[in-house]
Amino acid sequence: MKRRGSTKRTAALWSAVGLLAVGVPAVPVAAQETGDVLVRGVTVVDALGVRPGVDVVVREGVIQAVGPDAGEEDFDGSVIDGEGRFLIPGLIDAHVHLEGSSRRESEKTFRWLLEGGVTSVRDMAGDARTLAGLHQAQLTGELRGPALYYSGVMAGPAFLADPRLQAATRGYGEGEAPYMIPVTDETDVAEAVAVLRGTGATGVKLYADVPAHLVASITREAHRTGLMVWAHFTVFPAKPNEVVGSGVDGVSHAPYVFWEVAPATDDFTLRAQGDYEGVPPDHPALTAVLDSMANRGTVLDPTLFVFDRQANDEVGRQRMAWASALTTLAKDRGVTIAAGTDGAGQPLAGALPNVYREMELLVGRSGFTPLEALTAATQGGARALGRDASLGTVEVGKTAALVLLSRNPADDIADARSIVHVIQGGRIVR
């Protein structure tokens, strides 16, 4: 018999805490006078290339025209002189953990991300009560911030005892939070997915302690209900080829693919360890996984930022070098790369979000061109979110999430930091 009582109980709990989460008052912001913007005579820089001397017309938050002389002379909205400036899509950090020590702290970070040019984020495991509140406040205009997409976690019972998850489920009994669901062979997968979907999550994150057959079962059911599925490269004991083969939409953390050539284990605490000196990134078993990803359209967010931050000893430096080379191979073999940091950053004076450093690492350590790195933080991120039809490039019909720069990031990725204006949904927010 499949166990059902636990998920039924958490569904009832969610209906109560969800209302509390979205009902928390947020700091109001003044509405802009118009959602109509014309950027005149600008150079557009995105995954489609560099297009100089064009007008970009935004009506009601959507890009209506892109081309030379596309803007009306007597345009009745906000007009920005783009001559000598560069317009890029809003940046997407595809791997963040937003929750802070308080709702106020989370809101501060949220506003800072948007003002720093990050117009969309994907939260990869946190307290969905806080995340639902931020999402609701952003949608209603109560809180200025990036568009928020977030996951609910499914993992084996052993992983859900992790102290980080305990902190994100404070107030629940063990295994009772509807956004962090323990799964075993006894789980009613359809009901578990339905409960997680009810939290407002965009996708399921498969973290650890999940066998391959269960990864496949969860992925099929989540896709049936319209949810994305994101996973660690190795889900212990499920190996990378099994995770990718199950049909997940994206995988995280480049070094974890090492476990394709290591003996199978369910000890997920080993996930960042590996023989990075003895096993080359171009090992045939690893390139086979990358080729499978390219064929399936599976997105990789390598999170170089977090491994660079951990490169403070010889092991860490070897891991970072290996991850950087693996990311190069993935890109060269046709895998879509999304820029994700595993840590969005802190709203300190003069600081910009960490996704800028992720782009710089893609260039400096993985040999991406500046335009390829920018593509990872825009079109690649949009594909990771499953939103590439509406985000990621400056094209007619897409949401007007845009950043105006004073210097050309296609020449030097550091020039992506030269922010003049940020436009979110056709509103100038910086």
N, C-alpha and C positions, 0 to 999 in steps of 0.2 A: 504493500500500500504506500502511496506517496503521502508525505506529510503535508497537511494543509493548514493546520491550526495556527502556526506561527505567522504565515503571511496574512491570514485573515485578521489576526490580532493587530498586526502592524498597519494594515490598510485602515482600520478604524482609528488608530493613533494618528496616522497621517492627516486624516480629515480634520482633526483638531489642531495639530501643530502647524499644518500648512496655513490655516487661516490666521494663526498668530504671526507666522513669518511674514506673510504678505501685508499684514495690517500694521506692521511697525512703522511709525512715522519716519519719513526721510526728510533730509534737508531740502527745501524747495529751491528751484532755480528759476530765474526770470526767463520767460519764453522769448525767443528771437522774434522780431517783427515779421520775418518772412522765411519760408522754406525754399525760396527761389533765389538762385545765385548764378551769376555769369562770371567765369574766369576767362578774361580776354587775352588772346595772344600769348598763351603759355606753352611751354614745352612739356608734353606728357611723357612720363617715364613709367613703364609697367612691363608686364610679361610679354606684351605684344611688340615692345621695342621702344624707341625714342622718336616721338612725333613733335617736331617743333612748330611753333606758330599757329596753334589751333585755339579755338574757343571751346569751352566746355560749358554747356547750358544745363542747369538743374532746375526742374520744376517739381514742386511738392515732394522734394526729397529724392527724386529719381533723375538720373542723367537722361536728358532728352535729346541732346545733340553733341557731337564731338567732331570738329572739323574747322578748316579755315573759314573765317567770316560767318560762322554758324550763329553768332549772337546778334540780336537785334540792336540797332543803334540806340533805340529808346527803351531798352530793357527796364522793366518796372520793378525788379528786385535788387538785391545787393550786387554791385559790380566790383570785381577785383581786377586790378591791372596785373596781368601775368607776364608782362614783358621782362625778359631776363630772369624769370623764375621757373620752377619745375614742379609739376603736379604729379603726385604718386597716389595710388590707392591707399586708404587707411591701413595701417599695419595690424596684423593679427598675431597675437601670441597664442600658439596652439597648445600650450601646456603650462597652466598656472594653478596655484592653490591660493584662492583669494581670502579665505576667512582669516580675520585678525583676532586679537584678544577681545575686541568688542565690535558691536555693530558700527559705532562711530569711526573706529579705525578702518574697518572695511570700506566704509563710504569714502573716507579720505583717499585711500588707495585707488578706489574706483574712479574718482574724479581726476586724480593725478595721471592715471593711465591714459585717459582720453585726451587731456591737455598735452600729454607727451606723444600724441600721434597714434596711439593704439586704439583703434575703433571697434575691435572685436577681440574677445578672449574665449578660450575653452578651458573651463575649470575641470581638472582631472581627478577630483575626489576631495570632498569637503563636507561641511555641514549644510545639507540642502535647505535647512530652515533659513539660514542666513542668505544662501545663494538665491533662493526663491524670492526673498524680500528685495534683494538688490535688483534682480531681474524685473520684478514688478514695478519697482520705483523708476527704473530706467525706461521701461516701456511707457509709463504714464507721464513721464516728464518731471516727476518729483525729484529725481536725482540724475545729475549729469554724469554719464559714464559710458564705457564701451558696451556694445551689444554682447550679452552674456549667454554662452552655451555651457551647460554643465552636465556632468555624468553622475550616475549612481554606480556604486561598486557592487560587483558580485565576486565572491572569493570563498575559498574553503574556510571552514570554521577556525582553523589554526591561525590564519592570517588576520582574521577579524579580532584577535586578541592583541594585535599590535597597538602600542600606546597611542600612536597618532590617530588611529581610527577610534580608539576609546575617547579621545578628546573631542572628536568630531561628532560623537553620538551621545554626548553628556546628557543625562536625563532619561535615557533609555536603558532597559535591561540589556544584557549581552545578547547580540544577534537580533534585537527587536527593531532597530531603526530601519524604516522602509527604503532608505537610500543606501544602505550598506547591508546587503543580504547574504547570509551564509548559504552556500549551495553544496549539496552532496548528491549522491545517486538517488537518495530518497526524496529530493526536492521536486515539487510540482513546478516545473520550469515555466509553464504558461502562466501560472498564477503569480510566481515570483516576478516575472517580467512585467505583468500587469500592475503589480504593486509599485515596482520601481518607476514605471511609466507615469503613475499617478502623482509622483513627486514633482513633475514638470521637467524631469531630466531630458536632455537631448539624446543621450546615449548611455549605453552600458559600458563600464570599464571593468575588464577582467584583469585581476591583479595577480593572484598567486593561489597555489594550493587547489588548482582545478585541472583534472585530467582531460585529455584531448577529446574524448567522446562528449564530455559535458560542455567543453568550449564550443564544439560544433552544434550541440543541441540549443544552447543559449543563443548563439549567433543566429540560427535559423528562426527561432521564435522572436527575437528582438527585431530582426529585419521584417518579419511578417507584420509586426505591429507598428512599423515605421521608425523604430529607434536605430541609431547608429550603434556600432560596436567597436570599441577601442580596447587595446590590450597592451600589456608589456610584451616585449619581443619574445620572452620566455615566460610561461605562466606556471611552471613547476607543478606537476611533472610534464605538462604539455610543452613540447619542444617548438622552436621557431617554425619549422616547416609545417607542423600540425596546426599551430596558431594561424599562420597565413593561409594554409589550406582549408581552414574552417570557413573562410570568407569574411573575416573581420575587416573593417574599413581602414584601420590604421594601427600601427604599432609604435611603441615608444622606447627610447633609450638604446642607442646604437651598440654599446658594448654587450648587451644581453644576448645578441645573436650568437656570441661565442658558444652558448650552451647547446647549439646544434651539433657540435663535435665533441661534447663532453658526455660522460655517462649520465643517463637520466637520473634525476633526483627530485624529491619533493621538498628539499630544504631550500626554501625561497630566500633565506637569509644570505645565501651565497651569490645572489643575483649579480652583484657588481664585481665579483671575483672571476678570475680566469687566467689561463696561461697566455697572456697577451704578448709575451716574448716568443713563445714556442709555436703558436698557431698564427699563421699570417691571415690578414683580413681577406685575401683572395683565395683562401682554401676552397676547393671545389664544392664542398658541402655548403659553404656560406654563400658563394656566388649563385648556387642553385636556388637558395632561398630568395636572394635578391631578384633573380630572374622571374621567379614565381610571383613576387610582389609586383614587378613591372607589368607582367601579363594580366594580373588581376586588378591592377589599379590601387593596390594597397599603399597607403601613405606612411612615410616614416618621419617622425619627429625625433631627431637624434639627441636633442637636449645637450649639445656640446657645452653650453654655459655651465651647467651644474658639474660636469666632469672636469672642466677647466678649473673651476673653483676648488675641486677636491684634489687637484694635481699638486699636492704639497709634499709628496715623498716619491720615491722611485716607482712604486707600484702605481700610484695615481698618475704619474707622468706617462708611464707606459700605456695605461688604460686610455688616457686622453689622446695620445698619438695614434693608438689603434682605432679608437672611435672615429677620429678625424679621417683616417684613411678609409675606413669602412663607409663613411658617409660619402666620400669622393666616389668610391666604387658604386655605391647605390645610385647616385646621381648619374654617373656615366652609363649605367646599365638601364636607365630609363625609369627609375623609381621616383615618384613625386616626393620631394622633401618639403616639410613644413617646419618653420622656425618656431620652436617651443623652448622655454627656458627652465621649466620646473621651479620657477621662482620669479614672479613678475617684477619684483623690486620694491623698494621702500620710498615713500614720498619725501625724500630729503631735499633740502634747498639745493637747487642747481642740478639735481640728478634727473636722468631720463630713464624710462623703463629698460629692463634688462634685454629686451628683444633686440635692441641696437647692438649690444655686445654679442648676442647670438649671430646676427648677420656678419659682424666683423670676424668672428671665429670661423664662420663658413668660408669667408674669403681668405683669411690669414692662415688657417690650419687645414682646410679641406680644398683649397684651390678653386673655389667658386669665383666666377667673375662677379663684380659688384651687381650687375643686373640679375644674375642667377640668385644671389643672396637676397636681393629685394623681392624676387619672384617667390622665394621660399616663405618670406614674411607677408606675402599678399595672396597671390593665386594659390600657392601651396597650402597656406593656412585655410583659405576658403574651401579647398578640396577636403582638408581634414575635417572641417565642420559639416561637410555635405552641402555647402552653400555657394558653390562656384558659379551657379547660374545667376546669383545676385550680388556677389562680392568678388574682390580680388583683382579686377582690372577696371580701367576707365573706359567703359563701353556704354552705348545707349541701352537703356532698360535696366541698368544696374543701380543699386542703392548708392546714393551720393555720400560715401564715406571716403574722404579725400584729405590729403595733407599737401600744403603748398610749402615749397622749400626755396631757399635763396641760392642754393648750390646744387650741382648735378650729381645725384648719387650713382649714376651709371659710370661716372669717372672715378669716384672714390666713395666707397660705401659709408665712410665716416661722415660724408656730406648729407646723409639721411637725417642727421641730427640738426640740420640748419632750418628749423621749423619757423615759418612765418605765420601760417594759419592752419587750423584744423577745422574741417567741415564734417559734421555728422548728420546724416539725414537731411542735407540741404540747409543746415543751420551752422553758422559760423560760431564755433564754441571756443576758439582761441584766435 
